[in-house]
Amino acid sequence: MRFILTAIAAMGVLSAFSAADAQRVRGRVLHEAPPRTAIGLVHVSLFTERDSLIGDVRTDSTGIFSLRAPSPGRYKLRARRLGYEVVMSDGFALEQGEVLTFNFLLPSRRIELQPVTITDKREVEKRLRLYGIDPRTFNGARRITREKLDRFDDGFHTLIDVLRMQNIPGLMVQQGNTGEACLYSSRASAGGLGGGCMKVLLDGVPAPNLSDIEPASIELVLVVDALSAGALYGGGTDGDAGGSNAGVILLFSRGNAP
């Protein structure tokens, strides 16, 4: 069983609060394998029985989470993090003034990547073109190597944190209209190059939410400024959808960097 449920009756002291304040689901997320240590930065989501999302939080460094339910009813929880299997709880009833405790046990899901060593320049260019990436990008981009990424491979920092701490001129982070993190260049907007979210490619294809990517899974990051990206990839900015004129961030997973 990959989750443990405990019901705690609300004490009399909770009567001073509304039912919405009292109804909570809380708990910890742990490694399934012994010694079952805590896992930080796990997305824990609360859903109704009909799969409507109620709330989503991340566990802290000790694996603890807490979610509030708007009203009594039937709910379920989902826990997910890159590198682990997604675990969904069974449906459960949450009564008025009740606090439920879940302890999730997440099994690892590791993908072994074969190391690739490329020394010939033509082979490097061939690999980049295979990803749909202009080889000129590799020469002019700001590089974040595995050595730099290792400093943040602590299970707590995300790739967004790594990019923010590189002090790249003009690179900023904000929340997009979809709620996902948006990387943009203030220089692009000021220079009349369109602005918007930067295009992000992981091994040559559009990347998922950067907040879900761990530094441990990435070998190389190339940050291409707006001017170079527009010249190499063409234009196209559309608000949060981003485009090359806003700049491009190229991510290469372990074993796939040129």
Order of alpha helices (4+ residues) and beta strands (2+ residues): beta-alpha-beta-beta-beta-beta-beta-beta-beta-beta-alpha-alpha-beta-alpha-alpha-beta-beta-alpha-beta-beta-beta-alpha-beta
